[in-house]
Amino acid sequence: MFRIVQFKVPEHRVEQWMEKTAFGYFTEKLSDFHQRGEFYYSEPMATTSAKFFMCEQFLRSLYGDPSDLVMDRTADYRLLRTRAPQAYDYGYVLEIGKMPGEFGEERLVALPKEYVDYQSGRYASGMFTPVDCR
């Protein structure tokens, strides 16, 4: 099943762990986490991505089952299929996977709902009109 998630780690849990180990190791492993308020947030990611598995395993090694640290963001995204090359993607596009298509390689991408029209226009400008996969 297609899911987009984001990890959310309370600051106090990070501080507890950092007291027990080297700060540099933490910052290296979770360099993609950004602090906002009392939490550290990862970027949104597909549960099929290598980044998800790396983050999940790292957090599991620290805290056990990290299910309470996962925010399901799937409802905020739409899944599209396109033949557009990755160069057409803006930073908010999450590539889910690639597959052979009738007219060349196709990609499955997840887009935040508020950017679907804008990104679809970007793809269409190169004659790569996307298909909504609802």
C-alpha positions in Angstrom: 0.0 0.0 0.0 1.2 3.5 -0.8 2.0 5.5 2.3 3.9 8.7 2.9 5.2 9.2 6.5 7.2 11.6 8.5 9.1 10.8 11.7 8.5 13.1 14.7 10.9 12.7 17.6 10.3 14.7 20.9 13.2 16.8 21.9 13.4 15.2 25.3 13.9 11.7 23.8 16.7 13.0 21.6 18.4 14.7 24.6 18.2 11.5 26.7 19.9 9.5 23.9 22.5 12.2 23.3 23.6 12.0 27.0 24.4 8.3 26.5 26.3 8.5 23.3 28.4 10.8 21.0 26.5 13.8 19.7 28.3 13.5 16.3 26.9 10.1 15.7 23.4 11.4 16.2 23.8 14.3 13.9 25.4 12.1 11.2 22.6 9.6 11.4 19.7 12.0 11.6 21.2 14.9 9.6 17.9 15.1 7.6 15.9 15.8 10.8 15.1 19.4 11.5 14.1 20.8 14.9 10.9 22.9 15.0 9.7 23.7 18.5 9.9 20.7 20.8 10.3 18.1 18.1 12.7 16.9 15.5 11.0 16.1 12.1 12.2 14.1 9.2 11.3 15.1 5.6 8.2 13.3 4.3 9.2 9.9 2.7 7.6 6.9 1.1 7.5 3.7 3.1 9.2 2.0 0.2 12.2 4.3 0.1 15.7 3.4 1.4 15.6 6.5 3.5 12.5 5.3 5.4 14.2 1.9 6.2 17.4 3.7 7.4 15.5 6.1 9.7 13.1 3.4 11.0 15.9 1.0 11.8 18.0 3.7 13.5 15.0 4.9 15.6 14.1 1.3 16.4 17.7 0.7 17.7 17.2 3.7 20.0 13.6 3.4 21.2 12.3 0.0 20.3 9.1 0.0 18.2 9.0 3.6 16.8 5.2 3.5 15.8 4.5 6.5 18.1 7.2 8.5 16.3 5.5 8.0 12.8 3.0 10.5 11.4 1.0 9.2 8.5 1.0 12.0 5.8 -0.6 9.9 3.0 -3.8 11.9 3.0 -1.8 15.0 2.1 -0.4 13.5 -1.1 -1.6 12.3 -4.5 0.0 9.6 -6.6 0.7 10.3 -10.2 2.3 8.4 -13.1 4.5 10.3 -15.6 7.1 9.8 -18.3 8.7 13.1 -17.3 12.4 12.9 -16.5 13.5 13.6 -12.9 14.8 16.9 -14.0 11.2 18.2 -14.2 10.7 17.5 -10.5 10.7 20.2 -7.9 12.0 19.5 -4.3 8.6 18.5 -2.9 8.2 15.5 -5.4 8.7 12.1 -3.9 9.7 9.4 -6.4 8.0 6.1 -5.5 9.3 3.9 -8.2 9.9 3.3 -11.9 8.4 0.9 -14.4 8.4 0.1 -18.1 5.6 1.7 -20.0 4.2 1.4 -23.5 6.1 4.6 -24.6 9.2 4.3 -22.4 10.0 4.3 -18.7 7.3 5.7 -16.4 7.7 6.9 -12.9 5.3 6.9 -9.9 5.5 10.1 -8.0 3.8 11.5 -4.9 3.0 15.2 -4.7 1.6 17.3 -1.9 -2.0 18.0 -2.9 -1.5 21.7 -2.9 1.2 21.4 -5.7 -0.5 18.8 -8.0 -1.8 21.4 -10.5 1.5 23.3 -10.6 3.7 20.2 -11.0 1.3 18.7 -13.5 1.7 21.8 -15.6 5.4 21.5 -15.3 5.2 17.9 -16.7 2.8 18.9 -19.4 5.1 21.7 -20.6 7.4 19.0 -21.8 4.6 16.9 -23.3 4.6 14.5 -20.3 1.1 15.0 -19.0 0.7 12.9 -15.9 -2.0 10.4 -15.1 -3.7 10.5 -11.7 -3.5 7.1 -10.0 -6.5 7.4 -7.6 
